[in-house]
């Protein structure tokens, strides 16, 4: 992975984490928190989309997949925290 790919990867993670925070909590988690939530969300979203047979491509597809995965992740965390 070259430096430009790494920067894009981290930017997508940060954007997806921030968007998920806006959707569920009304705020972000700071730069590092957004990146972590977005990267884990990308893995969750990729897994869920794979189960559903949904494929995405390109930069926009990566952002959508990571954001949906991050929303699912944050929702599951909120359920666990309530218990």
N, CA, C and O atoms as a Tinker XYZ file with bonds, in Angstrom:
   332  protein
     1  N      0.859000   -1.164000    0.000000    73     2
     2  CA     0.000000    0.000000    0.000000    64     1     3
     3  C      0.911000    1.234000    0.000000    63     2     4     5
     4  O      1.771000    1.386000    0.867000    81     3
     5  N      0.710000    2.084000   -0.961000    73     3     6
     6  CA     1.508000    3.312000   -1.010000    64     5     7
     7  C      0.887000    4.375000   -0.112000    63     6     8     9
     8  O     -0.198000    4.176000    0.433000    81     7
     9  N      1.563000    5.483000    0.039000    73     7    10
    10  CA     1.149000    6.528000    0.975000    64     9    11
    11  C     -0.184000    7.158000    0.567000    63    10    12    13
    12  O     -0.983000    7.518000    1.431000    81    11
    13  N     -0.432000    7.294000   -0.732000    73    11    14
    14  CA    -1.693000    7.893000   -1.182000    64    13    15
    15  C     -2.871000    6.979000   -0.857000    63    14    16    17
    16  O     -3.927000    7.456000   -0.441000    81    15
    17  N     -2.703000    5.686000   -1.041000    73    15    18
    18  CA    -3.763000    4.734000   -0.694000    64    17    19
    19  C     -4.056000    4.760000    0.793000    63    18    20    21
    20  O     -5.214000    4.678000    1.204000    81    19
    21  N     -3.011000    4.872000    1.603000    73    19    22
    22  CA    -3.189000    4.932000    3.052000    64    21    23
    23  C     -3.944000    6.197000    3.450000    63    22    24    25
    24  O     -4.820000    6.151000    4.314000    81    23
    25  N     -3.614000    7.313000    2.831000    73    23    26
    26  CA    -4.305000    8.569000    3.134000    64    25    27
    27  C     -5.779000    8.475000    2.747000    63    26    28    29
    28  O     -6.643000    8.920000    3.502000    81    27
    29  N     -6.074000    7.908000    1.596000    73    27    30
    30  CA    -7.470000    7.744000    1.157000    64    29    31
    31  C     -8.213000    6.808000    2.099000    63    30    32    33
    32  O     -9.359000    7.075000    2.461000    81    31
    33  N     -7.567000    5.706000    2.502000    73    31    34
    34  CA    -8.144000    4.739000    3.429000    64    33    35
    35  C     -8.519000    5.418000    4.749000    63    34    36    37
    36  O     -9.623000    5.228000    5.259000    81    35
    37  N     -7.605000    6.200000    5.291000    73    35    38
    38  CA    -7.860000    6.893000    6.552000    64    37    39
    39  C     -8.920000    7.975000    6.396000    63    38    40    41
    40  O     -9.728000    8.182000    7.301000    81    39
    41  N     -8.927000    8.669000    5.257000    73    39    42
    42  CA    -9.929000    9.713000    5.013000    64    41    43
    43  C    -11.327000    9.109000    4.908000    63    42    44    45
    44  O    -12.286000    9.671000    5.437000    81    43
    45  N    -11.447000    7.975000    4.233000    73    43    46
    46  CA   -12.747000    7.301000    4.138000    64    45    47
    47  C    -13.197000    6.860000    5.525000    63    46    48    49
    48  O    -14.366000    7.016000    5.879000    81    47
    49  N    -12.280000    6.314000    6.305000    73    47    50
    50  CA   -12.615000    5.911000    7.670000    64    49    51
    51  C    -13.079000    7.089000    8.511000    63    50    52    53
    52  O    -14.075000    6.990000    9.227000    81    51
    53  N    -12.361000    8.205000    8.427000    73    51    54
    54  CA   -12.726000    9.388000    9.197000    64    53    55
    55  C    -14.094000    9.919000    8.768000    63    54    56    57
    56  O    -14.919000   10.263000    9.615000    81    55
    57  N    -14.337000    9.988000    7.468000    73    55    58
    58  CA   -15.617000   10.486000    6.967000    64    57    59
    59  C    -16.762000    9.564000    7.375000    63    58    60    61
    60  O    -17.811000   10.032000    7.818000    81    59
    61  N    -16.566000    8.263000    7.229000    73    59    62
    62  CA   -17.618000    7.306000    7.582000    64    61    63
    63  C    -17.912000    7.349000    9.078000    63    62    64    65
    64  O    -19.073000    7.308000    9.482000    81    63
    65  N    -16.878000    7.430000    9.893000    73    63    66
    66  CA   -17.084000    7.522000   11.337000    64    65    67
    67  C    -17.812000    8.792000   11.724000    63    66    68    69
    68  O    -18.703000    8.770000   12.573000    81    67
    69  N    -17.435000    9.904000   11.101000    73    67    70
    70  CA   -18.089000   11.171000   11.385000    64    69    71
    71  C    -19.563000   11.130000   10.965000    63    70    72    73
    72  O    -20.441000   11.566000   11.709000    81    71
    73  N    -19.821000   10.600000    9.761000    73    71    74
    74  CA   -21.209000   10.506000    9.285000    64    73    75
    75  C    -22.053000    9.626000   10.207000    63    74    76    77
    76  O    -23.189000    9.973000   10.531000    81    75
    77  N    -21.501000    8.493000   10.627000    73    75    78
    78  CA   -22.233000    7.605000   11.535000    64    77    79
    79  C    -22.505000    8.302000   12.858000    63    78    80    81
    80  O    -23.591000    8.162000   13.421000    81    79
    81  N    -21.534000    9.047000   13.356000    73    79    82
    82  CA   -21.739000    9.802000   14.588000    64    81    83
    83  C    -22.826000   10.852000   14.439000    63    82    84    85
    84  O    -23.616000   11.069000   15.358000    81    83
    85  N    -22.867000   11.503000   13.288000    73    83    86
    86  CA   -23.912000   12.490000   13.024000    64    85    87
    87  C    -25.284000   11.836000   12.963000    63    86    88    89
    88  O    -26.264000   12.393000   13.457000    81    87
    89  N    -25.354000   10.658000   12.360000    73    87    90
    90  CA   -26.630000    9.975000   12.191000    64    89    91
    91  C    -27.165000    9.484000   13.534000    63    90    92    93
    92  O    -28.355000    9.626000   13.815000    81    91
    93  N    -26.300000    8.910000   14.362000    73    91    94
    94  CA   -26.780000    8.281000   15.590000    64    93    95
    95  C    -26.659000    9.129000   16.849000    63    94    96    97
    96  O    -27.551000    9.087000   17.696000    81    95
    97  N    -25.609000    9.880000   16.993000    73    95    98
    98  CA   -25.405000   10.616000   18.235000    64    97    99
    99  C    -25.531000   12.117000   18.061000    63    98   100   101
   100  O    -25.667000   12.844000   19.045000    81    99
   101  N    -25.489000   12.583000   16.844000    73    99   102
   102  CA   -25.561000   14.012000   16.613000    64   101   103
   103  C    -24.223000   14.719000   16.696000    63   102   104   105
   104  O    -24.172000   15.946000   16.621000    81   103
   105  N    -23.116000   13.958000   16.854000    73   103   106
   106  CA   -21.776000   14.554000   16.878000    64   105   107
   107  C    -20.760000   13.489000   16.506000    63   106   108   109
   108  O    -21.074000   12.299000   16.478000    81   107
   109  N    -19.552000   13.921000   16.225000    73   107   110
   110  CA   -18.483000   12.992000   15.884000    64   109   111
   111  C    -17.755000   12.519000   17.123000    63   110   112   113
   112  O    -18.177000   12.800000   18.245000    81   111
   113  N    -16.656000   11.798000   16.922000    73   111   114
   114  CA   -15.894000   11.216000   18.024000    64   113   115
   115  C    -14.465000   11.722000   18.047000    63   114   116   117
   116  O    -13.615000   11.110000   18.695000    81   115
   117  N    -14.174000   12.807000   17.370000    73   115   118
   118  CA   -12.799000   13.263000   17.226000    64   117   119
   119  C    -12.161000   12.538000   16.053000    63   118   120   121
   120  O    -12.680000   11.524000   15.587000    81   119
   121  N    -11.051000   13.048000   15.582000    73   119   122
   122  CA   -10.431000   12.495000   14.374000    64   121   123
   123  C    -10.062000   11.025000   14.535000    63   122   124   125
   124  O    -10.432000   10.205000   13.695000    81   123
   125  N     -9.349000   10.682000   15.583000    73   123   126
   126  CA    -8.923000    9.298000   15.777000    64   125   127
   127  C    -10.117000    8.375000   16.003000    63   126   128   129
   128  O    -10.167000    7.273000   15.458000    81   127
   129  N    -11.073000    8.825000   16.802000    73   127   130
   130  CA   -12.278000    8.019000   17.045000    64   129   131
   131  C    -13.062000    7.778000   15.774000    63   130   132   133
   132  O    -13.540000    6.668000   15.541000    81   131
   133  N    -13.202000    8.804000   14.948000    73   131   134
   134  CA   -13.915000    8.658000   13.677000    64   133   135
   135  C    -13.202000    7.671000   12.759000    63   134   136   137
   136  O    -13.848000    6.854000   12.103000    81   135
   137  N    -11.878000    7.741000   12.711000    73   135   138
   138  CA   -11.118000    6.824000   11.862000    64   137   139
   139  C    -11.324000    5.391000   12.328000    63   138   140   141
   140  O    -11.573000    4.504000   11.512000    81   139
   141  N    -11.223000    5.156000   13.628000    73   139   142
   142  CA   -11.390000    3.795000   14.159000    64   141   143
   143  C    -12.802000    3.278000   13.894000    63   142   144   145
   144  O    -12.976000    2.156000   13.417000    81   143
   145  N    -13.800000    4.086000   14.200000    73   143   146
   146  CA   -15.196000    3.677000   13.960000    64   145   147
   147  C    -15.421000    3.422000   12.473000    63   146   148   149
   148  O    -16.086000    2.453000   12.106000    81   147
   149  N    -14.878000    4.275000   11.620000    73   147   150
   150  CA   -15.051000    4.118000   10.175000    64   149   151
   151  C    -14.371000    2.876000    9.629000    63   150   152   153
   152  O    -14.940000    2.193000    8.777000    81   151
   153  N    -13.161000    2.562000   10.100000    73   151   154
   154  CA   -12.443000    1.381000    9.617000    64   153   155
   155  C    -13.141000    0.104000   10.069000    63   154   156   157
   156  O    -13.327000   -0.818000    9.275000    81   155
   157  N    -13.530000    0.047000   11.346000    73   155   158
   158  CA   -14.269000   -1.130000   11.816000    64   157   159
   159  C    -15.615000   -1.201000   11.110000    63   158   160   161
   160  O    -16.080000   -2.287000   10.765000    81   159
   161  N    -16.243000   -0.050000   10.895000    73   159   162
   162  CA   -17.512000   -0.009000   10.171000    64   161   163
   163  C    -17.380000   -0.509000    8.742000    63   162   164   165
   164  O    -18.298000   -1.140000    8.219000    81   163
   165  N    -16.247000   -0.233000    8.105000    73   163   166
   166  CA   -16.025000   -0.733000    6.748000    64   165   167
   167  C    -15.986000   -2.259000    6.737000    63   166   168   169
   168  O    -16.505000   -2.894000    5.819000    81   167
   169  N    -15.369000   -2.838000    7.759000    73   167   170
   170  CA   -15.336000   -4.303000    7.842000    64   169   171
   171  C    -16.730000   -4.863000    8.099000    63   170   172   173
   172  O    -17.126000   -5.850000    7.479000    81   171
   173  N    -17.477000   -4.237000    9.014000    73   171   174
   174  CA   -18.839000   -4.686000    9.311000    64   173   175
   175  C    -19.723000   -4.524000    8.073000    63   174   176   177
   176  O    -20.466000   -5.435000    7.707000    81   175
   177  N    -19.635000   -3.360000    7.437000    73   175   178
   178  CA   -20.441000   -3.114000    6.237000    64   177   179
   179  C    -20.111000   -4.079000    5.111000    63   178   180   181
   180  O    -21.012000   -4.573000    4.434000    81   179
   181  N    -18.831000   -4.351000    4.904000    73   179   182
   182  CA   -18.438000   -5.313000    3.878000    64   181   183
   183  C    -18.977000   -6.698000    4.162000    63   182   184   185
   184  O    -19.409000   -7.401000    3.249000    81   183
   185  N    -18.954000   -7.097000    5.433000    73   183   186
   186  CA   -19.486000   -8.401000    5.819000    64   185   187
   187  C    -20.992000   -8.465000    5.584000    63   186   188   189
   188  O    -21.491000   -9.419000    4.987000    81   187
   189  N    -21.713000   -7.451000    6.054000    73   187   190
   190  CA   -23.172000   -7.428000    5.903000    64   189   191
   191  C    -23.566000   -7.353000    4.431000    63   190   192   193
   192  O    -24.463000   -8.073000    3.992000    81   191
   193  N    -22.899000   -6.485000    3.663000    73   191   194
   194  CA   -23.207000   -6.389000    2.237000    64   193   195
   195  C    -22.922000   -7.708000    1.536000    63   194   196   197
   196  O    -23.665000   -8.103000    0.638000    81   195
   197  N    -21.857000   -8.393000    1.933000    73   195   198
   198  CA   -21.543000   -9.696000    1.346000    64   197   199
   199  C    -22.625000  -10.718000    1.634000    63   198   200   201
   200  O    -22.985000  -11.504000    0.757000    81   199
   201  N    -23.149000  -10.719000    2.858000    73   199   202
   202  CA   -24.234000  -11.636000    3.205000    64   201   203
   203  C    -25.494000  -11.360000    2.395000    63   202   204   205
   204  O    -26.227000  -12.280000    2.032000    81   203
   205  N    -25.733000  -10.086000    2.118000    73   203   206
   206  CA   -26.928000   -9.696000    1.373000    64   205   207
   207  C    -26.731000   -9.741000   -0.138000    63   206   208   209
   208  O    -27.682000   -9.536000   -0.893000    81   207
   209  N    -25.508000  -10.006000   -0.584000    73   207   210
   210  CA   -25.221000  -10.061000   -2.015000    64   209   211
   211  C    -25.148000   -8.696000   -2.672000    63   210   212   213
   212  O    -25.343000   -8.582000   -3.883000    81   211
   213  N    -24.871000   -7.664000   -1.898000    73   211   214
   214  CA   -24.782000   -6.304000   -2.423000    64   213   215
   215  C    -23.323000   -5.993000   -2.730000    63   214   216   217
   216  O    -22.445000   -6.242000   -1.904000    81   215
   217  N    -23.066000   -5.456000   -3.900000    73   215   218
   218  CA   -21.713000   -5.051000   -4.252000    64   217   219
   219  C    -21.692000   -3.547000   -4.518000    63   218   220   221
   220  O    -22.634000   -2.984000   -5.074000    81   219
   221  N    -20.606000   -2.919000   -4.111000    73   219   222
   222  CA   -20.420000   -1.502000   -4.371000    64   221   223
   223  C    -19.046000   -1.319000   -4.988000    63   222   224   225
   224  O    -18.169000   -2.169000   -4.836000    81   223
   225  N    -18.868000   -0.232000   -5.667000    73   223   226
   226  CA   -17.578000    0.029000   -6.285000    64   225   227
   227  C    -17.220000    1.498000   -6.202000    63   226   228   229
   228  O    -18.090000    2.358000   -6.062000    81   227
   229  N    -15.960000    1.768000   -6.287000    73   227   230
   230  CA   -15.482000    3.134000   -6.319000    64   229   231
   231  C    -15.447000    3.789000   -4.955000    63   230   232   233
   232  O    -15.746000    3.169000   -3.934000    81   231
   233  N    -15.080000    5.035000   -4.964000    73   231   234
   234  CA   -14.932000    5.810000   -3.740000    64   233   235
   235  C    -16.269000    5.994000   -3.029000    63   234   236   237
   236  O    -16.349000    5.819000   -1.813000    81   235
   237  N    -17.308000    6.339000   -3.763000    73   235   238
   238  CA   -18.624000    6.537000   -3.162000    64   237   239
   239  C    -19.150000    5.242000   -2.550000    63   238   240   241
   240  O    -19.737000    5.263000   -1.468000    81   239
   241  N    -18.946000    4.126000   -3.225000    73   239   242
   242  CA   -19.373000    2.833000   -2.695000    64   241   243
   243  C    -18.648000    2.491000   -1.401000    63   242   244   245
   244  O    -19.251000    1.950000   -0.475000    81   243
   245  N    -17.360000    2.804000   -1.332000    73   243   246
   246  CA   -16.586000    2.548000   -0.114000    64   245   247
   247  C    -17.095000    3.408000    1.038000    63   246   248   249
   248  O    -17.186000    2.937000    2.171000    81   247
   249  N    -17.426000    4.657000    0.756000    73   247   250
   250  CA   -17.934000    5.552000    1.799000    64   249   251
   251  C    -19.296000    5.074000    2.296000    63   250   252   253
   252  O    -19.546000    5.057000    3.501000    81   251
   253  N    -20.174000    4.689000    1.375000    73   251   254
   254  CA   -21.505000    4.208000    1.759000    64   253   255
   255  C    -21.390000    2.930000    2.577000    63   254   256   257
   256  O    -22.036000    2.805000    3.618000    81   255
   257  N    -20.579000    1.981000    2.124000    73   255   258
   258  CA   -20.405000    0.718000    2.838000    64   257   259
   259  C    -19.850000    0.954000    4.239000    63   258   260   261
   260  O    -20.357000    0.391000    5.210000    81   259
   261  N    -18.819000    1.774000    4.348000    73   259   262
   262  CA   -18.211000    2.049000    5.648000    64   261   263
   263  C    -19.170000    2.793000    6.563000    63   262   264   265
   264  O    -19.211000    2.516000    7.762000    81   263
   265  N    -19.936000    3.723000    6.030000    73   263   266
   266  CA   -20.875000    4.484000    6.852000    64   265   267
   267  C    -21.992000    3.596000    7.372000    63   266   268   269
   268  O    -22.336000    3.666000    8.552000    81   267
   269  N    -22.563000    2.765000    6.515000    73   267   270
   270  CA   -23.625000    1.858000    6.956000    64   269   271
   271  C    -23.089000    0.873000    7.985000    63   270   272   273
   272  O    -23.757000    0.580000    8.976000    81   271
   273  N    -21.895000    0.367000    7.753000    73   271   274
   274  CA   -21.278000   -0.529000    8.729000    64   273   275
   275  C    -21.019000    0.164000   10.047000    63   274   276   277
   276  O    -21.217000   -0.433000   11.105000    81   275
   277  N    -20.578000    1.421000   10.009000    73   275   278
   278  CA   -20.322000    2.174000   11.232000    64   277   279
   279  C    -21.614000    2.459000   11.988000    63   278   280   281
   280  O    -21.631000    2.428000   13.219000    81   279
   281  N    -22.690000    2.737000   11.268000    73   279   282
   282  CA   -23.986000    2.943000   11.915000    64   281   283
   283  C    -24.423000    1.655000   12.614000    63   282   284   285
   284  O    -24.884000    1.694000   13.755000    81   283
   285  N    -24.280000    0.528000   11.941000    73   283   286
   286  CA   -24.619000   -0.762000   12.553000    64   285   287
   287  C    -23.764000   -0.993000   13.796000    63   286   288   289
   288  O    -24.276000   -1.397000   14.840000    81   287
   289  N    -22.471000   -0.737000   13.684000    73   287   290
   290  CA   -21.551000   -0.909000   14.810000    64   289   291
   291  C    -21.968000   -0.047000   15.999000    63   290   292   293
   292  O    -22.070000   -0.551000   17.117000    81   291
   293  N    -22.207000    1.232000   15.775000    73   291   294
   294  CA   -22.589000    2.128000   16.863000    64   293   295
   295  C    -23.938000    1.761000   17.460000    63   294   296   297
   296  O    -24.148000    1.911000   18.664000    81   295
   297  N    -24.845000    1.284000   16.630000    73   295   298
   298  CA   -26.160000    0.860000   17.130000    64   297   299
   299  C    -26.010000   -0.354000   18.042000    63   298   300   301
   300  O    -26.617000   -0.412000   19.111000    81   299
   301  N    -25.193000   -1.331000   17.615000    73   299   302
   302  CA   -24.958000   -2.516000   18.444000    64   301   303
   303  C    -24.273000   -2.149000   19.756000    63   302   304   305
   304  O    -24.601000   -2.701000   20.807000    81   303
   305  N    -23.331000   -1.227000   19.698000    73   303   306
   306  CA   -22.659000   -0.781000   20.918000    64   305   307
   307  C    -23.655000   -0.102000   21.858000    63   306   308   309
   308  O    -23.592000   -0.304000   23.071000    81   307
   309  N    -24.566000    0.693000   21.319000    73   307   310
   310  CA   -25.548000    1.366000   22.167000    64   309   311
   311  C    -26.492000    0.357000   22.836000    63   310   312   313
   312  O    -26.908000    0.559000   23.977000    81   311
   313  N    -26.826000   -0.712000   22.137000    73   311   314
   314  CA   -27.671000   -1.755000   22.717000    64   313   315
   315  C    -26.928000   -2.455000   23.841000    63   314   316   317
   316  O    -27.509000   -2.712000   24.895000    81   315
   317  N    -25.661000   -2.768000   23.637000    73   315   318
   318  CA   -24.860000   -3.453000   24.653000    64   317   319
   319  C    -24.689000   -2.565000   25.885000    63   318   320   321
   320  O    -24.743000   -3.053000   27.014000    81   319
   321  N    -24.484000   -1.272000   25.672000    73   319   322
   322  CA   -24.292000   -0.346000   26.797000    64   321   323
   323  C    -25.547000   -0.211000   27.640000    63   322   324   325
   324  O    -25.448000    0.067000   28.835000    81   323
   325  N    -26.716000   -0.397000   27.060000    73   323   326
   326  CA   -27.978000   -0.301000   27.806000    64   325   327
   327  C    -28.200000   -1.502000   28.704000    63   326   328   329
   328  O    -28.867000   -1.394000   29.733000    81   327
   329  N    -27.657000   -2.626000   28.332000    73   327   330
   330  CA   -27.923000   -3.876000   29.081000    64   329   331
   331  C    -27.181000   -3.923000   30.347000    63   330   332
   332  O    -27.291000   -4.897000   31.091000    81   331
